[in-house]
Amino acid sequence: MDENNKQLNIPDELIMNKIMIVRGVKVMIGSDLAELYGVSNKRLNEQVKRNAKRFPADFMFQLTEQEKEEVVAICDHLKRLKFSPNLPYVFTEHGAVMLASVLNSDRAIKVNIQIVRVFTRMRQLLETHAEILRKLEQLQKKDVEQDKQILLIFEYLKQLEQTKQQQLEITERNRIGFKRGDES
């Protein structure tokens, strides 16, 4: 039992590195899930075929040839798929949960709990990231507005300085015209 628990101590980073975005959805390749769940890819595919009703299109889909090439080019650990005649299946978070239920092993259940936690943490990180971006945008807007107000203040100060300068010029100029006799 101790050895089994050591095997199940899979780093979250390993799971995160196996999650990719295909068709705008976060997914994991079937062979990666099979490896994590401790079963062969063949057995995983057999269970999926036997339980096809449990895997609708939003849980699992098969990659196209072009998607397969892109995935192989991006992910070094998937180089083995390059010459495979079969197009791999990918599973969404819900598909990974369903896989654990059809594989029905202790390891699959434990690994699946970890996978779901990683997906959840990633979602939370994305939400936090989006919130940070929103706040930065608000600060930037405030900064732009403050810049406009500061420029307006400087413009008013410039106008005030010009008015004072004009008044000073008026008071310091030589007066022309008739002087009364008592003013010397």
C-alpha positions in Angstrom: 0.0 0.0 0.0 2.9 2.4 0.8 4.4 1.8 -2.6 1.1 2.4 -4.3 0.7 5.8 -2.5 4.2 6.8 -3.6 3.3 6.1 -7.2 0.2 8.2 -6.8 2.2 11.2 -5.7 2.0 12.9 -9.1 3.2 16.5 -9.2 0.5 18.9 -10.2 2.9 20.5 -12.7 3.1 17.2 -14.5 -0.7 17.2 -14.9 -0.7 20.9 -15.8 1.8 20.2 -18.6 -0.5 17.6 -20.1 -3.4 20.0 -20.3 -3.7 21.8 -23.6 -6.2 23.9 -25.5 -7.8 22.4 -28.6 -10.8 24.0 -30.3 -10.8 26.5 -27.5 -11.3 23.9 -24.8 -8.8 22.6 -22.2 -8.3 18.9 -22.8 -5.9 16.0 -22.1 -4.8 13.4 -24.7 -6.2 9.9 -24.0 -2.7 8.3 -23.9 -1.6 10.8 -21.2 -4.7 10.0 -19.2 -4.1 6.3 -19.6 -0.5 6.7 -18.3 -1.7 8.7 -15.3 -4.5 6.2 -14.6 -2.1 3.3 -14.8 -3.8 1.5 -17.7 -2.8 0.9 -21.3 -4.2 3.3 -24.0 -5.8 0.2 -25.6 -7.8 -0.5 -22.4 -8.8 3.1 -22.0 -10.1 3.1 -25.6 -11.9 -0.2 -25.0 -13.7 1.2 -22.0 -14.6 4.4 -23.9 -16.1 2.3 -26.7 -18.0 0.1 -24.3 -19.5 3.2 -22.6 -19.9 5.5 -25.6 -23.1 7.0 -24.3 -21.1 8.4 -21.3 -18.8 10.4 -23.6 -20.8 13.1 -25.6 -18.9 15.5 -27.8 -18.4 18.0 -24.9 -16.6 15.3 -22.9 -14.4 13.8 -25.6 -13.6 14.2 -29.2 -11.1 12.9 -31.8 -8.4 15.1 -33.2 -8.3 15.9 -36.9 -5.0 15.2 -38.7 -4.1 18.9 -38.6 -4.8 19.1 -34.9 -2.8 16.0 -34.3 0.2 17.5 -36.2 -0.1 20.8 -34.2 -0.3 18.9 -30.9 2.8 16.8 -31.8 4.7 19.9 -32.8 3.9 21.7 -29.6 4.2 18.9 -27.0 7.5 17.1 -27.0 6.1 14.2 -25.0 3.7 13.4 -27.8 6.3 12.8 -30.5 5.3 9.1 -30.4 1.9 10.1 -31.9 3.6 11.5 -35.0 3.7 8.2 -36.9 0.6 6.6 -35.4 -2.0 5.9 -38.0 -4.8 6.6 -35.5 -6.1 10.0 -34.5 -6.0 10.4 -30.8 -8.9 11.1 -28.5 -8.9 14.1 -26.2 -10.9 14.4 -23.0 -12.2 17.6 -21.3 -12.3 17.9 -17.6 -15.7 16.2 -17.5 -14.5 13.5 -19.8 -11.6 12.8 -17.5 -14.0 12.4 -14.6 -16.2 10.0 -16.6 -13.1 8.0 -17.5 -12.3 7.4 -13.9 -15.8 6.1 -13.3 -15.6 3.6 -16.2 -12.1 2.5 -15.4 -13.3 2.0 -11.8 -9.9 1.5 -10.1 -8.6 3.0 -6.9 -5.7 4.6 -8.8 -8.0 6.1 -11.4 -10.2 7.6 -8.7 -7.3 9.1 -6.8 -5.6 10.4 -9.9 -8.9 11.8 -11.2 -9.4 13.8 -7.9 -6.0 15.3 -8.4 -6.8 16.1 -12.1 -10.1 17.8 -11.2 -8.3 19.8 -8.5 -5.7 21.0 -11.1 -8.4 22.0 -13.5 -10.2 23.9 -10.8 -7.0 25.6 -9.7 -6.2 26.6 -13.3 -9.7 28.0 -13.6 -9.2 30.0 -10.4 -5.8 31.3 -11.7 -7.4 32.4 -14.9 -10.2 34.2 -13.1 -7.6 35.9 -10.8 -5.6 36.8 -13.9 -8.7 38.3 -15.6 -9.5 40.3 -12.4 -5.9 41.6 -12.2 -6.1 42.7 -15.9 -9.5 44.4 -15.2 -8.0 46.3 -12.2 -5.0 47.3 -14.3 -7.2 48.6 -17.0 -9.2 50.6 -14.4 -6.0 52.1 -13.0 -4.8 53.0 -16.5 -8.1 54.7 -17.2 -7.8 56.6 -13.9 -4.2 57.5 -14.8 -5.2 58.9 -18.2 -8.0 60.9 -16.5 -5.6 62.3 -13.9 -3.1 63.2 -16.6 -5.9 65.1 -18.4 -6.8 66.9 -15.2 -3.1 67.7 -14.4 -2.7 69.1 -17.9 -5.8 71.2 -17.4 -4.4 72.6 -14.1 -1.1 73.5 -15.8 -3.1 75.3 -18.6 -5.0 77.3 -16.0 -1.8 78.1 -14.2 -0.3 79.2 -17.5 -3.3 81.5 -18.2 -3.1 82.9 -14.7 0.6 83.6 -15.2 -0.2 85.3 -18.5 -2.9 87.5 -16.9 -0.5 88.5 -14.0 2.2 89.3 -16.6 -0.3 91.5 -18.5 -1.4 93.3 -15.3 2.3 93.9 -14.4 3.0 95.3 -17.8 0.0 97.7 -17.5 1.1 99.0 -14.1 4.8 99.4 -15.1 4.4 101.2 -18.4 5.1 104.9 -18.7 1.9 106.9 -18.6 1.4 109.4 -21.2 -0.9 112.4 -21.2 -1.5 115.5 -19.2 0.0 115.8 -15.7 -1.4 118.1 -13.1 0.8 120.7 -11.6 0.7 119.3 -8.1 2.1 116.0 -9.2 5.8 116.2 -9.7 
